[in-house]
Each structure stands twice: as C-alpha cells, then as structure tokens.
Amino acid sequence: MRHILLFSLLLVFGRNMLYAQGNVIILEGNYQGKPLYVQNPFGPGGVGFCVTEIRVNGNITTDETNSSAFEIDLKNQKFNIGDKVEVKIVHKEGCKPKVLNPEVLKPRSSFEITSMGADKDGTFKWSTKSESGKLTYVIEQFRWNKWVRVGEVEGNGTSGANDYSFKITPHSGKNQLRVRQTDYSGQPRLSKSVDFISDLPDTDFSPLKTSKDINFFQKGKAEKAIETIYEIYDQYGNIVKKGFGSKVDVSNLPKGPYFINFDNRMGEFTKK
C-alpha cells in the first residue's frame, strides 16, 4: 500500500512538472523602460486565476498575479535600456492569459549620431550612442532628385558607443548620404545628411536612338568608357532595367521612348 501511495505521489508530481512546461507563454526582446500588461482570465471551472507564475530571465518575480489584470514591472529587475529580456508566463491548462502590449519588448529606434563623415572614395562612417535594440541601418544616397537605398548594416543595439562603416559607389560632383532606421511603429527615423565632393569625372551616355546598347563615357571624351549605376524606366514609370556598368543591353526592350538615370544625371533615349 505504501509503495502504491508513493507511486501515486510521484505520478502527480510528474504531471505537475509536465503541465508547467507545457503551458508557458514566452516573450523575448529588449528592455525599453516600460511594464508588460497581462489580461488574466479565471482558471478552468472558474476556480482561481489562470496565471500561476512569472519568470523574468529565469527568476521568479514578486508581481501580484491574483487578479483579472496585472502588470509585470520590469523596472524591478534593474535592467538597462536595451538589455535582453525573456519573460515566461506559466499558466493553468484550459485557459490562456493575454499580453496586451508585447510591442514594449521590441527594439525601437533611439540612436543618436555622435559623428558622421565620408571619404572621396565613398567610405561612409558614422558613430552612435543610445541604441535600445538591434535594428538595421539603411544607407541612402541622394541621386536623381530622390533618396536611393544603396545598402544596409545591422545595428549593434547597445546603448554605448557604436561605430559603423559602409562603402558606397560615389557619383561625380556632390554626394549626399544619410542613414535610416524603422522600428515596430513603422515610422522611419532619419539621420541628418553628410556630403562630400567626388573626384570622378562627369558622365554622359549615347546614342539617343539605339536598337542594341547604351554606352556610358566620360563627358567630353566619348572614347573613354566609364562605369556607373543606372536605372531605365519606360514611359509609364515602370523600372525595366537597373545595374552597374559601362554599357547596358537594351535590345530586348520594346520600341519606344525611355527615361534613364545614371551617375547624378537623368536623360531620355529611344529604342528603335
């Protein structure tokens, strides 16, 4: 009888362990200085509340969960802004609590630029502080009367000093660069722009009417080919070709007028 009772106790204990492991909501992210709010329904049969335990980075919290709604006060954990956070909400089987604001653990764009500059060869460098989570920096270059995405660098996400570098393809004359981040809010956050003057020669293209190729060359020296970034649009504004090179094959394009962006200039040609 004693052995049967001991076996029954072990079986119940084992079920409890399985229940605790199988009924957990896990949230991961970065501390942003705000609490989490949890909607806490009654447990099965209307006895007690659903949530049984809260763990933050493995530590059981002292948050009061015996309520239909409560907050998880992450401030008590002595986090710094941007610190990694894992929250485990253990609940009973047959019910499920709801976290009302999980976005407070998502990284937000909070960088501050401490320095920014670019060399004539297109090496773009910037330094930041006060980042509160890993977000991508999108590098933009001003070309053809618009800001053009030319690359991206993953942010470190730390609040201290962060240094970044990216090599862009310069165009002739004045170049303007900036970085952009977009967080969970969907609103882009932009740095101020920085500019430099490139030593590259002005670029032109020919012919204005062609059935095969468009050629890029140093302005004033038609015999000297030069490589450039380019975009070609049809008369309806649809982009039909883009790339980098000293020539572009347009033989497969339908006949008609086209717009071409290259170097820091815009032009038009006709496909015969």
N, C-alpha and C positions, 0 to 999 in steps of 0.2 A: 504493500500500500504506500509505504514511504517513497519507494522508487517511482511509483506511478505519479505521486504528487510532485516529486522533484522534476520528472519529465514534463508534466503539465506546465509547471512554472517556467521551465526553460523554453517550452514551445511558445508560451505567451510573450516572454521576453524577446524571443526571436521575431515574432510577428510585429512587436512594437518597433524594433530596430528597422525592419523592412518597411514599415509604414512611414517612419521618419525619413528614410532615404527616398521613398517613392513619392512623397507629397511635399516637394520643395520648389518654390519659385526662386530662380536665381537671376539677379541683376548685376551686370558688370559695367564699369565705366570709370569716370574720373570725378573726384570731388569738386563741386562748383560752389560750395558755401551754402547750399540750400537743403532742407529736410525732404524726406520722401513721405507722401501721404498715402495711407492704405485704407481701403474700404474693407471692413471685416464682417462678413455675414455670420449668422449663427451656424453652429455645427450641425451634423446630422440629427434629425429628430428635434431640433430646436433647443438642444442642451448645450449650453456654453457657447463660446465664440470659436470661430474657425481656426485662427492663428494660435499656434502653441509656443512658438519660439522664433526669435530673430537673432541671426548671426551676421556680424559685420567683420569681414576679413578673418573669419574663423572664431571670433569672440562673441559670446552671448551678450546681448545688450540688456540694459535695465529699462527699456521702453515699456510702458504700460500697454498691453495688448488686449486687456479685458474690456473691450469697448467696440461699438459698431464702426468706429473710425478712429485711427490714431496716426501719429507721425513717428518716423524713425529719425531721431535727431542726430545726424552725422557729426554735428559740431562737437559732441561729447567725445568723439573718437580722436580728437586732436589732429585732424588731417590738415595738410596744407593744400591750397588750391592746386588742382591738377593731379593730386595723388590718386593712385589706382584704388578702386573700391569694388568689393564683391559683397553683395547683400544676399543672404539666404533667408527666405521666409518659409518656415516649416508650418504646415497646416494639416488639419484632420482630413481623412478620406471622406469623400462625398460632399465636399464644399470647396470653394476656391476664393481666396481674397483677391482684390484688385488693386494694383498700384496705380494711383490716379495721375502721377506726374513722373513717369520713368525718364522723361527727357532731361531731368535735372542732373543725371549722371552722364549725359552725352557731352562731349567736348564742345566748347563754344569758342568762337574766335575772339581772342582777347590780346593778341600780340601788340607789342609796342616796338616800333622801329627805333633802334639806337644809332644805327649808321647804315648808309646805303651808297653804293657807288658802282661805276662800270669803267672798264678799260677800253681803249680803242679797238682791241681785238674782239670785244664782245663778252669778256668775262664779267659777269654781273654778280656782285656780292652784297649781302645785307645781313645785319645782325639784329636780334630781337631780345626782348625780355617779356615776362608776364604771360607766357603761353599757359593755357589751362587744359591741354589735352592735345593728342596728335590729330592734326588736320593738315591737309595738303595745301601747299602754296602753289598757286597757278601763276606762272610768269607770263606777263603780257607785254607786247611791243606795239607801239603806235605806228601803224602802216596804213597807207591808203585811206586816210581820214577816219580810221577806226582802230580800236584796240583789238589786237590779234593774239590769241593764245599760242605761245611758242614752246611751252614746256611746263613741267611741274616738279616739285621737290616735296618729299614727305617731311612735315614738321616734327621736331623733337618732342614738343608738348610739355616742356619743362618750364618752370617759372623763372629760372636763372638765365644766364647769358646763352644765346644760341647763335651759331654762325652758319651761313648758307652760301652756296656758290652755284652758278649755272652759266653755261656757255651758250650764248645766243648767236645767231647769224646776223651781223650788222648789215645795214644798207648804207648807201652813200649819204653824206651830209649829217644832219642832226638825228640822233636816235633817242627815243624816249622809252623808258622801261618802268614797270611797276609790278607789285605782287598783289594777289587777291586770295582771300580765303572765304569759304562759305560753310557755315555750320548747320546744325539741325533746323534752324529757323528759316533757312533758305535765302536769307538776305546776305549778299556778298559784302565783304569788308575789304576796303582797298587801302593800300599804302599811298603815300604821295609818290609822284613820279621823279625819276632821276634821268638826266640826259648826258650824252657825250657826242662829240663830233668824230665821225669816222673818216679815215684817210682814203677810203675806197672811191674810185672814180665814178662819175655819173654813168648810168646805164641807159641804153636805148634798145629798140628792137626793130626788126624788119623781117619780111616785107609787110606792107599794109594790106596786100592781097596775096593769098597763098593757097596752094592746094595740098601742101605737104608739111613744111616746117616753119616755125617761128624761131628766129635766132636772136640771142641777146649779145650785145657787144658794148665795148667802152665807147661812150658818147664822143663823137669827133674822130674815132678811129674804128671804122667799120670792119677792118680786118682783124681786130683783136677781140676774140670771144671772151665773155665773162659770165660767170655763174651767178644766178640769183634765185631767190624764192619767187614763185609766180602763182597766180590764180587766173583761171579763164571762166567767164560767165557767158551764158547765152543771152539773147535779147529779152528773156523773161526773168532774168536774175538768178537762174539756176547755175550753180557751180558745176562745170563739166570736166575740168582738169585742174590739178594743183600739184606742185612739186618743187624741185630744186635742180637747176642745171643750166647749161649754156644754150640749150635748144629744147623745143617741145614739138613732138609729132602731133599734128592736128589733122592728119589725113583721114582719120575715122570720124571726124565731126561732120554733121550735115552742113550743106552750103548755107551761107547767110552771115549776118554781122555778129561780132563777138566783142566783149569787153575784156581787157587784160590788165591785171595788176602785177607789177614787177618792181624790184628794187624799192624805191619810195615814190614810184610814179604810177599813173594809170593811163591806159590808151585804148584804142579800138583797131580791129582789123576785120577783114572779110575773108571767109573761107570760100574759095572758088569751086 
